[in-house]
Amino acid sequence: MSIRHALLALLSEGPKYGLQLRQEFEARTGEVWPLNVGQVYTTLQRLDRDGLVASDQAAGEGLQNVYQLTDSGREELATWLRTPPATTAPPRDELVIKVLVATRVPGIDVRELLQIHRKHVVQAMQQYTQLKEDEPDLGLALVVDSELFRLEGVIRWLDSAETRLGGRLHDDRVTRGHEGLRQRPGRGAGAR
């Protein structure tokens, strides 16, 4: 997550001070991602150094600096908002790593492992669904929807992994290596 760009977005509404930015960030994200006020001020200092925000240095001793977006900051924010996130390499996923490793660990029942994780994900989905029904806050509802869709994807992956591993859990093909996963998409021998 880009705290830098989130702060620029909040400042696009008008001048604000650091603690106010932290409070508004947490409120807008449904208070799902707590933000350390020290991180806010460190980020604001970097944004000021880079010319993306300007601070009111005349605030005087004991008063908080007020930050505002510069023209360069507006351009940076617009560029970031329109730039899709990178999808060239899959993110490191702890669950995927656990399953890949488990296929090689003697004495581990991978089917049982998949069931344990599936049960945990389903319980999390139930909690998020209940939270969404109880909370009218738009920011939180959007965060919860995103997490529910992500968790649905995890369930689908667990189902696929169980099917794919099927009869091969004790087969030599599972323990020989994962040659096809070593190259990033588009980086194979024939890729340009």
C-alpha positions in Angstrom: 0.0 0.0 0.0 1.3 3.4 -0.8 1.0 5.7 2.3 2.7 8.4 0.2 0.0 8.4 -2.4 -2.8 8.1 0.2 -1.6 11.2 1.9 -1.4 13.0 -1.4 -5.0 12.0 -2.0 -6.1 13.3 1.3 -4.3 16.6 0.8 -6.0 17.0 -2.6 -9.1 18.0 -0.5 -7.2 20.9 1.1 -4.5 21.7 3.7 -4.2 19.4 6.7 -1.8 18.6 9.5 -0.2 15.2 10.2 -2.5 13.9 13.0 -5.5 14.9 11.0 -4.1 13.0 8.0 -3.7 9.9 10.1 -7.2 10.1 11.5 -8.7 10.6 8.0 -6.7 7.8 6.5 -7.9 5.4 9.1 -11.5 6.6 8.8 -11.5 6.3 5.0 -10.1 2.8 5.1 -12.7 1.6 7.5 -10.1 1.6 10.3 -8.7 -1.7 8.9 -5.2 -0.4 8.4 -3.9 1.5 11.5 -1.3 4.1 10.6 1.5 5.1 12.9 1.6 8.9 13.3 5.5 8.7 13.1 5.1 7.1 9.7 2.8 9.9 8.6 5.3 12.7 9.6 8.3 10.8 8.1 6.3 10.4 4.8 5.3 14.1 4.9 8.9 15.2 5.3 9.9 13.1 2.2 7.0 14.5 0.2 8.0 18.0 1.3 11.7 17.3 0.3 10.5 15.9 -3.1 8.4 19.1 -3.7 5.1 17.2 -3.7 3.7 19.0 -0.7 4.5 22.3 1.0 4.4 22.9 4.8 3.5 26.0 6.6 6.8 26.6 8.4 5.4 29.8 9.9 3.2 27.9 12.2 5.5 28.8 15.1 6.7 26.9 18.1 4.2 24.5 19.6 1.9 24.7 16.6 1.5 21.9 14.1 2.7 22.3 10.5 -0.1 22.4 8.0 0.7 20.6 4.7 -0.8 21.3 1.3 -0.5 19.7 -2.1 1.7 21.3 -4.7 1.2 21.2 -8.5 3.8 18.5 -8.7 2.0 16.5 -6.0 -1.3 16.8 -8.0 0.5 15.4 -11.1 2.1 12.6 -9.0 -1.3 11.6 -7.5 -3.0 11.6 -10.9 -0.3 9.5 -12.4 -0.4 7.0 -9.5 -4.2 6.7 -9.7 -4.2 5.9 -13.4 -1.3 3.4 -13.2 -2.4 -0.2 -12.8 -0.5 -2.2 -10.1 2.2 -4.5 -11.4 0.9 -8.0 -12.2 4.0 -9.5 -13.9 5.1 -11.6 -11.0 2.9 -13.4 -8.4 3.3 -12.0 -4.9 4.9 -14.2 -2.3 2.0 -16.0 -0.7 2.6 -17.7 2.6 -0.1 -20.3 2.0 1.2 -21.2 -1.4 4.7 -21.6 0.0 3.3 -23.8 2.9 1.6 -26.1 0.4 4.6 -26.4 -1.9 6.9 -27.1 1.0 4.4 -29.6 2.6 4.4 -31.7 -0.5 8.0 -32.5 0.3 7.9 -32.9 4.0 7.8 -36.6 5.1 4.8 -37.4 7.4 2.7 -34.4 6.4 -0.8 -35.1 5.2 -1.3 -32.4 2.6 -5.0 -33.0 2.3 -5.4 -32.4 6.0 -3.3 -29.3 5.7 -5.5 -28.0 2.9 -8.6 -28.7 5.0 -7.2 -26.8 8.0 -6.5 -23.8 5.9 -9.9 -24.0 4.0 -11.7 -24.1 7.4 -9.8 -21.0 8.6 -10.5 -19.1 5.4 -14.2 -20.0 5.5 -14.4 -18.8 9.1 -12.7 -15.5 8.2 -15.2 -15.1 5.3 -18.1 -15.6 7.7 -16.7 -12.9 10.1 -16.2 -10.4 7.3 -19.7 -11.1 6.0 -21.2 -10.4 9.4 -19.1 -7.3 9.7 -20.3 -6.0 6.4 -24.0 -6.6 7.4 -23.5 -4.8 10.7 -21.5 -1.8 9.4 -23.0 0.9 7.1 -19.6 2.7 6.6 -18.8 2.8 2.8 -15.0 2.6 3.3 -15.3 -0.4 5.5 -17.8 -2.1 3.2 -15.5 -1.6 0.2 -12.5 -3.0 2.2 -14.6 -6.0 3.4 -15.9 -6.7 -0.2 -12.3 -6.7 -1.4 -11.2 -9.1 1.3 -14.2 -11.4 0.7 -13.3 -11.6 -3.0 -9.7 -12.3 -2.1 -10.7 -15.0 0.3 -13.0 -16.6 -2.3 -10.0 -16.7 -4.6 -8.0 -18.5 -1.8 -10.8 -21.1 -1.4 -10.8 -21.6 -5.2 -7.0 -22.1 -5.1 -7.2 -24.6 -2.2 -9.9 -26.5 -4.2 -7.7 -26.5 -7.3 -4.6 -27.5 -5.3 -6.4 -30.4 -3.8 -7.6 -31.5 -7.3 -4.2 -31.0 -8.9 -2.4 -32.8 -6.1 -5.1 -35.5 -6.0 -3.5 -38.9 -6.5 0.0 -37.4 -6.8 0.5 -36.5 -3.2 2.7 -39.6 -2.8 3.7 -39.8 -6.4 7.3 -39.1 -7.4 6.2 -36.2 -9.6 5.3 -34.1 -6.6 8.7 -34.7 -4.9 10.9 -34.1 -7.9 10.6 -30.3 -8.1 8.6 -27.6 -9.5 10.5 -26.7 -12.6 7.7 -24.8 -14.2 7.4 -22.3 -11.4 11.0 -21.2 -11.5 10.6 -18.8 -14.4 8.4 -15.8 -14.3 5.6 -15.5 -16.8 7.0 -14.1 -20.1 10.6 -15.0 -19.2 10.8 -18.4 -20.6 13.3 -19.5 -23.3 11.0 -18.3 -26.1 10.1 -15.0 -24.4 11.5 -11.7 -25.8 
